[in-house]
Amino acid sequence: MSETAIQICVSEALEESGKGIRFPVTAGGEDGTGFAIRYSGAVYAYLNRCAHVPIELDWNEGEFFESSGLYLMCSTHGAIYVPDSGRCAGGPCRGGRLRPIVVFEKDNRVFWQPDEYVRPARA
C-alpha cells in the first residue's frame, strides 16, 4: 500500500547544517518524531532516535548538528553521525546508524514518505 507523501516544511526552512525540523511519526507502533536537515545542499530525514539508546538526539528542539556543522550529535551521550548516511562516526553508537526516512523536495517544499515501519503519527 502506497501512502501519499506528507509535507514537512518549505524548502527555505532548512538551512545548510542549520536547525532541523521535527515532525510527528509513529515508528514500530510507538509515537515519536522524525527530523529533516539540509547537508551538502541535499535534504535528509531520520527517525529522531539514537542508535545507542533510543532517545531523541536534539539538545534543544531542532538542534541536531554539533558546533562544526559536520556531524549530527546525540545530546545525551555524544554519539555522532554522518549527516548524509546516518552512519555512526564516533561515540557509543559504534556500528549503528540512524533509521532513514525517505524525503524529497518538490515545488520548494519538503515531504516525507511513510513506509512499513515509519507511519504518520496516530491522531
Secondary structure by P-SEA (a helix, b strand, c coil): ccccccccccccccccccbbbbbbbbcccccbbbbbbbcccbbbbccccccccccccccccccccccccccccccccbbbbcccccccccccccccccccccccccccbbbbbbccccccccc
